[in-house]
Each structure stands twice: as structure tokens, then as C-alpha cells.
Amino acid sequence: MTLFSLIVALLIEQLRPLPVERFVQAPLRVFARFLEDRFNDGEARHGAVAWWVAILSACFVSALIYFVLWHLHPAFALVFNILVLYLTTGFRQVSHFFTDIQLALQMGELARARQLIGEWRGRSHEDSSSSEVARLAIEEALVAAHRNVFGVILWFIVLPGPSGAVLYRLARFFDDEWGVRLAGRPDFGDFGSFAKKAFFALDWIPVRLTAAAFSIVGDFEDGVYCWRAQANQWKDKASGILLASGGGALGVKLGMPIFESGEVVERPEMGVGDEADADFMQSTIGLVWRTLVLAFMLLALFGVAGWGR
């Protein structure tokens, strides 16, 4: 059931992409504001209480619904799994940016590519070269593939019903919302510090499994070498692991200084090999799909061995 649920959910998402902002982000922000109004006094411990209230309640409800539906008929539970996965996973949430940037670079429309990468990252890249734009797009795609698909898949496998997928998706949302987006607001205090730490802990193993998979389906030697030698140089350690292993597996240079909002931003070099371009963007798509196939093959083997649900 686990493998079938994942395949069907991803196929539906490919055929009919979910308007994530409308059906996921907006309701979660309303939920987050509700918790902030009742718990936020600027202290980290109250942020921890709010996080646990949100996570435990959502995971408990999703698991309860799953088991009730399973008791009624396994087909109902299967449909519920697929629905939750459809809401929590998906390549298409960001792939339209990636595809449009790749097409713009192939057509020589650098200004259009700069505009798109700026919209995707929320920063200005008007002075970026075509190689920089391709490099940034590959970086965003590698991290997004992990957080939108592979991280969710692992936790979906670990916990009963769809509660693992709910756990990872909510933890990631609260990290983005409380740990990053609102962290600099004076009245927010340390309320989001626990959310950041919690997601780091939940993502510790999934990040490393995704990085290992990138290396296995790509250039294994360079992927592992770059992971060990470069990952710790990146500010966000989890992203550093993904970019170093992904860049090594692809044989492309990532990181490095870029033009951002009219200024040069210094960044360490990730990966190894040639300068990024539209061809490497196509290779990135192949790497992500091969990683997904590997995950499904392993899941199928576990299912045959009697480990799957």
C-alpha cells in the first residue's frame, strides 16, 4: 500500500498540480497565526509548546482517521493516504520555475531567465550571468526535490498511516515560517527557535539518505568526496550536504560567488567539474528521477520482505 500510494499521488500531482499556496500554505498560515496569538510571548519555551501542540494534534488526527478508515475498508485508507501525500509532496510545486528557466536559457533569453530565478528565490539577479542563473536553479531544484519529495517519503514510511508525511510537512512549514521568515521581527523574539531546531533534527537522517542516493545514481566517487570535503562550508549544513553531493554526482560546480540584489555574495564552491548551463539543468532532472526510481525499488524490496504497510 505504501508504494502504491506514493506512485498514485505523484502521478496525480504530475497530471494535475496542486495550487499549493491556496490549499496548503494559506491554511497553514492561518493555523500558525492562531497558535502565535495564543502562545507567542517571545520566549523559546512557548514556541516549543506551540510546535508540539500543532504537530501532535495533526499527527494524531491523521493517524486516527487512517485507522478508522482501515477498519471500515482498506480501500478507504488507501484513498486517504493518497490524498494526504498529494497535499504534502510534489515536484510540480517548483518545477515550473525550473523548466521555464531552462527553456529561457536554451533560447538565449537571459533577461527572462534572470527574472524567473529572481521570482523563485525572492531576490534580484539582474546582473547574473547565464551560468549563475543555471547554477542557482540547480541548487534550488536539488534542495526542493529533497524537501518536497524524498524527505516526505522517508517519514511517510516510518510512521503509521500518513502521519509521517504530515509530521515532515508541518515541521518544514514551521521552520520556514517561524524559524526563518518571522525570526527577524522584533516582536517575535525566540518563539521560532525550537521550530528550527526540531526540523533540523527531523531532517538529519533524510538529508543524508538523499545525498547518498544522489551519489549512488550519479558519480558516486565525486558525490561522496564533495559531501565529505565541502558540505560543512555551507551556511545551512543540510543544504550544503545536498548541494555538495548533488554537484559531485552531476559533475557540475555549484555555490561560488553570485550577483544578488546588485551586490556580490561570497559563497563556497560546491561540487566539482564544469560550469553550470542548461544542459546540466537537464541532467539534474535525470538525477532526481533516478533517485526517485531508486527509492521506489528499495521500497518494493522492503515490501517483498514484509516491511511495508
C-alpha positions in Angstrom: 0.0 0.0 0.0 2.9 2.4 0.8 4.5 2.2 -2.6 1.2 2.3 -4.5 0.0 5.3 -2.5 3.2 7.2 -3.4 3.1 6.3 -7.1 -0.5 7.3 -7.5 -0.1 10.6 -5.5 2.9 11.6 -7.6 1.2 10.7 -10.9 -1.9 12.7 -9.9 0.4 15.6 -9.0 2.1 15.5 -12.3 -1.2 15.4 -14.2 -2.9 18.0 -12.1 -0.5 20.1 -10.0 -1.9 21.3 -6.7 -2.3 25.1 -6.1 0.0 24.8 -3.1 -0.4 28.4 -1.9 -4.2 28.2 -1.9 -4.7 24.7 -0.5 -1.7 24.2 1.8 0.3 27.4 2.5 -2.7 29.7 3.2 -4.5 27.4 5.6 -1.2 26.6 7.4 -0.5 30.3 7.9 -4.0 30.8 9.4 -3.2 27.9 11.7 0.2 29.4 12.6 -1.4 32.8 13.3 -3.9 31.1 15.6 -1.0 29.5 17.6 1.0 32.7 17.7 -1.8 34.7 19.1 -2.2 32.2 22.0 1.4 31.2 22.7 3.8 33.8 21.5 5.4 35.9 24.2 8.8 35.9 22.6 10.1 33.0 24.6 11.5 29.8 23.0 9.8 27.5 25.5 6.4 28.8 24.5 7.4 28.3 20.8 8.2 24.7 21.7 4.8 24.2 23.3 3.0 25.7 20.3 5.1 23.4 18.0 4.2 20.3 19.9 0.5 21.2 20.1 0.4 21.6 16.3 2.5 18.6 15.4 1.0 16.1 17.9 -2.6 17.1 17.2 -2.2 16.9 13.4 -0.3 13.6 13.5 -2.8 12.1 16.0 -5.8 13.1 13.9 -4.3 11.9 10.6 -3.4 8.5 12.2 -6.8 8.2 13.8 -8.6 8.9 10.5 -6.4 6.4 8.7 -7.0 3.6 11.2 -10.8 4.2 11.3 -10.9 4.1 7.5 -8.8 1.0 7.5 -11.2 -0.6 9.9 -14.1 0.3 7.6 -12.2 -0.9 4.4 -8.5 -0.8 3.4 -9.5 1.0 0.1 -10.7 4.0 2.2 -7.4 4.1 4.0 -5.6 3.9 0.7 -7.5 6.9 -0.7 -6.8 8.9 2.4 -3.1 8.1 2.1 -3.1 9.3 -1.5 -4.9 12.5 -0.6 -2.5 13.4 2.2 0.5 12.6 0.0 -1.0 14.8 -2.8 -1.1 17.6 -0.3 2.3 17.1 1.2 4.6 16.1 -1.7 5.2 17.1 -5.3 7.8 18.0 -7.9 5.5 20.4 -9.7 5.3 22.8 -6.8 8.6 24.4 -8.0 9.3 22.6 -11.3 7.5 25.2 -13.4 10.3 27.7 -12.5 13.0 25.3 -13.3 11.5 24.3 -16.6 10.9 27.9 -17.7 14.4 28.9 -16.7 15.9 26.0 -18.6 13.8 26.9 -21.7 14.8 30.6 -21.4 18.5 29.8 -21.3 18.2 27.4 -24.2 16.5 30.2 -26.2 19.1 32.7 -25.2 16.6 34.8 -23.3 18.9 35.7 -20.3 16.7 38.6 -19.1 13.7 36.3 -18.8 15.8 33.6 -17.0 17.1 36.3 -14.6 13.5 37.4 -13.9 12.4 33.9 -13.2 15.2 32.9 -10.9 14.5 36.2 -9.0 10.9 35.3 -8.6 11.8 31.8 -7.4 14.3 32.9 -4.9 12.7 36.1 -3.8 15.8 38.2 -4.7 17.1 40.3 -7.6 19.5 38.6 -10.0 19.6 41.3 -12.8 23.4 41.1 -13.1 23.7 37.3 -13.0 25.4 35.5 -15.9 23.7 32.6 -17.7 25.9 30.2 -15.8 25.0 31.8 -12.4 21.3 31.5 -13.3 21.6 27.8 -14.2 23.7 27.2 -11.1 21.1 28.8 -8.8 18.3 26.9 -10.5 20.1 23.6 -10.0 20.7 24.4 -6.3 17.1 25.3 -5.7 15.9 22.1 -7.5 18.2 19.8 -5.5 17.0 21.2 -2.2 13.4 21.4 -3.3 13.4 17.8 -4.5 14.5 16.6 -1.1 12.1 18.7 0.9 9.1 18.3 -1.4 9.6 14.6 -2.1 12.3 12.5 -0.6 12.1 13.8 3.0 8.3 13.3 2.9 8.7 9.8 1.5 11.0 8.7 4.3 8.8 9.9 7.1 5.7 8.5 5.4 7.4 5.1 5.5 8.5 5.4 9.1 5.2 6.4 10.9 1.8 4.8 10.7 -0.7 5.9 8.1 0.1 9.3 6.6 1.2 10.8 9.9 4.8 10.8 8.9 4.1 12.9 5.8 2.1 15.3 7.9 4.9 15.5 10.5 7.6 16.4 8.0 5.4 18.8 6.0 4.3 20.7 9.1 7.8 20.7 10.7 9.2 22.1 7.4 6.4 24.8 7.3 7.0 26.0 10.9 10.8 26.1 10.2 10.2 28.3 7.2 7.5 30.4 8.9 8.7 30.7 12.5 12.4 29.8 12.2 13.2 31.9 9.1 10.6 34.2 7.7 9.5 35.8 11.0 12.6 35.2 13.0 14.0 38.8 12.4 10.8 40.5 13.6 11.4 42.4 16.9 8.1 41.3 18.5 8.6 37.7 17.5 11.6 37.1 19.9 12.9 33.5 20.2 9.5 31.9 19.6 10.6 30.2 16.4 14.0 28.9 17.6 12.5 25.5 18.6 10.8 25.0 15.2 14.2 25.5 13.5 15.9 23.0 15.8 13.1 20.5 15.5 13.2 20.5 11.7 17.0 20.2 11.7 16.6 17.1 13.9 13.8 15.5 11.9 15.7 16.2 8.6 19.1 14.9 9.8 18.7 11.4 8.6 16.6 12.1 5.5 19.1 14.7 4.2 21.9 12.2 4.4 19.9 9.4 2.8 19.0 11.7 -0.1 22.6 12.8 -0.5 23.7 9.1 -0.5 21.1 8.4 -3.2 22.3 11.3 -5.3 25.8 9.8 -5.2 24.6 6.3 -6.0 22.6 7.2 -9.1 25.3 9.8 -10.2 29.0 9.9 -10.0 29.5 8.0 -6.7 33.2 8.9 -6.1 32.8 12.6 -6.7 29.5 12.8 -4.9 30.9 11.3 -1.7 34.2 13.2 -2.0 32.4 16.6 -2.3 30.0 15.7 0.5 32.9 15.0 2.9 35.1 17.8 1.8 32.7 20.7 1.1 29.4 20.3 2.9 30.4 21.9 6.2 31.5 25.1 4.4 27.9 26.0 3.5 26.0 28.2 6.0 23.0 25.8 6.1 24.6 22.5 6.8 21.6 20.4 5.4 21.6 22.3 2.1 25.3 22.1 2.0 25.1 18.3 2.1 22.6 18.2 -0.7 24.5 20.7 -2.9 27.9 19.1 -2.4 26.7 15.6 -3.1 24.4 16.6 -5.9 27.1 18.8 -7.6 29.6 16.0 -7.3 27.2 13.4 -8.6 26.4 15.7 -11.6 29.9 16.8 -12.2 29.0 20.5 -12.0 30.2 23.4 -10.0 27.6 24.9 -7.6 27.9 27.5 -4.9 30.6 30.1 -5.7 30.1 33.9 -5.7 27.0 35.3 -7.3 25.4 38.7 -8.1 22.4 39.2 -5.8 20.4 42.4 -5.5 23.3 44.4 -7.1 26.0 43.0 -4.8 28.5 40.2 -4.9 27.6 37.4 -2.4 30.5 35.2 -1.5 29.7 31.5 -1.2 32.0 28.5 -1.0 32.3 26.2 -4.0 30.2 23.1 -4.0 30.5 20.1 -6.4 33.2 19.6 -9.0 33.5 19.7 -12.7 32.2 22.1 -15.4 30.3 25.4 -15.2 26.6 25.1 -14.9 24.4 25.5 -18.0 21.0 24.5 -19.4 22.4 21.0 -20.3 23.3 20.4 -16.6 19.8 21.5 -15.7 18.5 18.6 -17.8 21.0 16.3 -16.1 19.6 17.5 -12.8 16.1 16.4 -13.8 17.6 13.0 -14.7 19.4 12.7 -11.3 16.2 13.5 -9.4 14.1 10.9 -11.3 16.8 8.3 -11.0 16.8 8.9 -7.2 13.1 8.5 -7.1 13.3 5.2 -9.0 15.9 4.0 -6.6 13.7 4.9 -3.6 10.8 3.0 -5.2 12.9 0.0 -5.9 14.1 -0.2 -2.3 10.6 0.3 -1.0 9.4 -2.5 -3.3 12.1 -4.8 -1.9 11.2 -3.9 1.6 7.6 -4.7 0.8 8.5 -8.1 -0.6 10.5 -8.7 2.6 7.4 -7.9 4.6 8.5 -4.4 5.9 5.8 -2.3 4.1 2.4 -1.5 5.3 
